[in-house]
Amino acid sequence: GITTPDDARLAADAGADAIGINFYASSPRFVEPDQAKKIAAAVGNAVAVVGVFVNESAERIKQLMEEVPLDFVQLHGDEPPDFLEQLDVRRVIKAFRSRDDGLQPVADYLAACGFAPAAVLIDAHAPGHYGGTGVSLDWAAVGKDTSLPKNIPLILAGGLTGENVAEAIRLAGPFGVDVASGVESSPGVKDEEKVRAFDENA
């Protein structure tokens, strides 16, 4: 949910491994391609630059991967398993909005793909939304769920803040954590104190 070069530099300086740029027009964190290029240029190779997409065409995604450029794409929509075949799967993070049925649906999706994306991201399900809602998951349940293949890195999202991220990591044991609203003063505007606290506690 990075929307400015200054926020990108803040995230990198605070210790983030990656920043996300949102290309979903209905998101309050949406940025146009020209702004995305400025954001990516502001951090250079200091962090990975991830493009966040929701039900976008493969052609448009590939175009922006080259133009911005993007290191990874995060698919946050209802993309079917065969959609991933149109992209470089080694650079795809597939996001899932988890309900009460655990990670088995995620494992079933991956089995239908026949190959592994770079990572999967688990967010809380909020009706009518594709992420960035601040709704939390049951972290302990995620940590105990053995449905996912061991070789798939899991990124935890949903309701994370500087106050709870350490506990979430302890309970869920993810490869990484993803935050948007939990480090903002308003949608798309990062709060420096919150960003630094989140990174330090993570």
Order of alpha helices (4+ residues) and beta strands (2+ residues): alpha-beta-alpha-beta-alpha-beta-beta-alpha-beta-alpha-beta-alpha-beta-beta-beta-alpha
